[in-house]
Amino acid sequence: LKSEALGLAVMTELPLVIVDVQRAGPSTGIPTKTEQTDLDQALYGRNGECPMPIVAAHSPGDCFDAAFNAAKIAVEHMTPVILLSEGFLGNGSEPWRIPAMADYPEIKPPFATELGADGKFHPFERDPETLVRRWAIPGQKGFEHRVGGLEKNHAGVLSSDPANHQLMVDERAAKVQKIADFIPELSVDGPASGKLLVVGWGGTMGHILSAVNEVREAGKTVSRAHFDYIVPVPRNTGKVLESFDTILVCELNSGQFARYLRGLYPKANIVSFGKVQGQPFLVNELVEAINREI
């Protein structure tokens, strides 16, 4: 039932942030334990061609910034956004200074201000650069239009025309991919190319960082990259991954992010190291996994 609501938000192109604090599953599973096993659901758990941005928090203190970034994407790009957290973060804590909101960038809704040449509002006509549609304030005179889960054309008229459906599917997907132009590039901790890049996402960052530092202290060279943005991935992701002989993806599931990256970048040599025990990684098991690949 919740996935139906997500699909409705994608079809209507309205801002929404969905927070998923992942736990050990399936079903009730182990409700007090942590995992990263909802990634496939976040990526694909809706009917139809239904693309949606995904942001992942990497620490308890990062949750505020991750939520802000998710909200900014949702409002400025007129789309639902999934914010992934996990039990390790939800039950964790760290010192965090309440920020001054004046230091954060403004969130600018794409409000509709002009009608079309025919004197009518065309709700799904798009900004040529971002492919974002305009948002009419409810009750705004002259901007009345239909909303709902049925497919429509640019004018907001219900349509089952095959060519129009293909066009709208393609535009919704392209709009999500264009968000990559508005998020930071993927940064690499260590050499920008080499034998091994250790990759993580979400709340595994601290454990992976500790393991990488331990391996470096032993005199070995290893680089690290961490994904805060899952959909779309940063613009330079392909260049980063293909600069290393091996990509070791460490995650608390059976390799969901590794499979996702393989689909995007089939030339990259991606190795998966997963754990599904309802527990965070141990630094020593990450060190062993890294040493096996060096």
Secondary structure by P-SEA (a helix, b strand, c coil): caaaaaaaaaaabbbbbbbbbcccccccccccccccccccccccccccbbbbbbbbbccccaaaaaaaaaaaaaaaacbbbbbbbccccccccccccccccccccccccccccccccccccccccccccccbbbbbcccccccccccccccccccccccccaaaaaaaaaaaaaaaaacccccccccccccccccbbbbbcccaaaaaaaaaaaaaaabbbbbbbbbccccccccaaaaaaacccbbbbbcccccaaaaaaaaaccccbbbbbbbcccccccaaaaaaaaaaac
